[in-house]
Amino acid sequence: MEFTDVVAKRRSIRAFHAKPVAKEIIERVFRLGLKAPSNCNTQPWYVHIASGSKIEYLRSALPDKFMAGQLQLDYPYDGVYQGEFKVRQYAAAQALYDSLGIAREDKVKRHQAFMRNFTFFDAPHVAFFYLPEEFGLREACDLGMFAQTVMLGLVNEGLGSCPQTALGFHAGTIKESLGIPDDRKLMFGLSFGYPIDEEPVNACLTDRALFSELVTIHED
């Protein structure tokens, strides 16, 4: 695909076919992702991909853990924003609920929609992105560049994905179930697979701020 088409097509997919992605395609995408830049070429990222029985266990366990309040985060997260950032947050939520036909006041259905995070929107694969324990904000930026490269690579293969900070609520359960070392800290997860194109939620698009609001070009 043309690069501009890949970037334009990338969006958060929240309905997937059960069909698994061939291992060689997954490896090709993540190998390409490893070409992402990082500070001093430290490449401070680890990825663990769950499929098959591993993802099915997590798909069963995580909703119950969340409802029981059994949460364990490697990184704090409160999701509280102010000013224009809060406006964008609310607008994104409204766009999502509109695509699902959920009224803003329908708290039950909104909760049900949120809980689908923990069943990976029925995706056949989920990738968990980790930083080494000793690293912080600078390396988190590197991890983000790596993840974006992966997401664009998935689009180029006719696949879709959904980055999910909500999966960080279950860092302990995920670490235990996949045998991940204690010195790796979960930043977020990424559900991926073949999108169900006819599902309205997959047509959901969020607005972007004006170029002039975010980008300043300084010239002589």
C-alpha angles and dihedrals in degrees: 000000000000110000093238089053092050092052093045093049096050112106138141108281117207103175122056138179114244090235109118122233115244113259092235091057092050091049092047092052096047093044087056089048090058088070090071117120124255137179109282087348090282091147091206098188140106125185129198117192120201122202138151116010091356095061092041091057091051091045088057099040106042100063091051091047091051095048090049091052092243097147131154121179127189090200127034117249130177102162092219117145135174137209119354090354090061090047090054092046092054092045091052091050091049092051090051095048091046090054089052094045092241119147115228092240093052097099094171095059092040089056091048090052091051093049090060086076087075094052089049092241086284092296116159092224139036128188122205117207118212139185124206110262096250096054129092146171099338092051091045086063088054091050090052092053090050093050093048090052089052093049092051090047090054091053090051088057093052092259134121137213144189121214109216126192086179089076088066087073088076102046092133097050093045093047092050096045095049098037094241117173117255093238092067117085123207115233101173145321134243122210112202144172140101112334121231095233096195094058108105092219089065090059091058111123126185123214122252125219118252117277089236091056095056108024125061120186114203114205136175 
